[in-house]
Amino acid sequence: MRRRDEALVADDPAVDEEKDPRFVTALARGLELLRAFRRNESALGNQELAERTGLPKPTISRLSYTLSKLGYLTYDPTTGKYRLGTSVLALGYACLSGMGVRQVARPLMQELADQTGLAVALGGRDRVSMIYLECCKGAGPITLSLDVGSHIKLSTTGMGRAYLAALPEVERAPLMAKLEEHEGDRWPAIQDGILQAIEDYRTRGYCRSIGSWKSEVHAVGVPFVPRDGSQVLAFNCGGPAFLVDPKRLEEEYAPRLIAMVRRIDATLFHG
């Protein structure tokens, strides 16, 4: 049976701590505890944290105490539970503010959202998901209820498929192996969708998700590969299936999304 400290980083194919003597398990455990908190969740006790991380409760107690002393958790003595502290928020904003692409992209994303009436988002990979780093919405009466910090599937969304399509094979192969493990019996169909997305990106410049993630959502995605060697990101444009005609999405909106990404690249890397 796999030890829990091995499982802590099993979701990231880039990490293999058994082969890396530089890996600090105690740090990984502390970060895993912070990841146990979910969106729109108020507070968690040590027992709940132990159940979610698989770590022993005494270890959780030490970690939560330490993190509260550092400001990453806030302890409520009335309930005996912890909330994420402001230091976590400071890290998040420091990350976002350090992304030059986000500042350049936002006005162009809003312009495209206004033109299409759809949602336009920028995201990066978080293990086997994509996380929204920026999101702009059009003036349409109904839009997707996603915002900065939202997680969506890596394997079935337009954004996630675009990210995968842009990776060099040496990076994509281990990630595909991890996705296969994560998706289980659903993998054969999901793999077919990813392989088609890779071909679509090669021939069309964008990837599609027509009801693949959720039957009620249609979207296209385009990767952004920074020329400075920083992490691959991806953009998407989409909305509710009953409002978004797939043909128009591919023939009109996808070319606009491609053009937007090219403008962002030109602004950042060509002065």
Steps between C-alpha positions, in 0.01 A plus 500: 500500500631844410602726789301820538808719452537333160135569420537866588669577171367213293264736318794688353685291242795737514580393857648170614634552849638147532750585226565857611700543822426872490127441558381622843209283614413720800454801272288293260277393787446856612407611151269201462320606816438845350369337182241313705293818524250529217325785327207651696592301811508675835711301747646155565603321819803276542286187460364622166849599387631156594223330301565712192878472498539148638760628746501389868310733728807578719682611184202712399495661845865602473461627145184699569655655811813600309305639205278702734806649667626606156168654400407243235217369718275675751377304802152548646506385865118498512462237231847346520536540124737673263447738209748605235689807616589822322855380434358248251315782327820705487679214325219466248498868414879508481481217246232671290663842509827348387342370180557762234280306260200557725531879491548504124226245435218639710390793277524280190304225673228747600487631144444148367243424771308817405514410130377144548283528811686197635747438781871523426748359750872449557620198694796292607540139607443394860577126514225332292289816475521844346457798733361834383752783536281761331145503368300756301131472422287644223169676538293191418202425726643159600867414550710235671527534878881478505750757623862539606598200710247264340623155401394321183599166350836476328407205281163600353482880485606722211749676728645178638529335161671811362750483785571132429529559127770764549724292726810334357458122491758448776274697736165384365571126521535476881202731544291279272601201714381681809173594329447136403539401864270780612223438245483122531242331277418831330853528361462339153234751393680788670829405338334502158376852572847618600666346196241667277567829679873467433426447132251791500762729647752390237260555210262771625686682776238433767339217699131424546284382787149461366315350795807295597551651846135565574222435252367850556830678420664572164845658481819535300850537640832641379832450681744775587865392496716782643823562313684562826472134598244552776205267547255420222159659549177478303201716411143393435181654366163340552161494660175306551434247225149625430640846423821403324471352152800266446541607137513869589729423793750332269469720192469842665600497865799262480681719240439803722647315797805402295544861389472618860773262618726615217448863604592414856814320383597794277451749784702301751785383281524744212477827687 
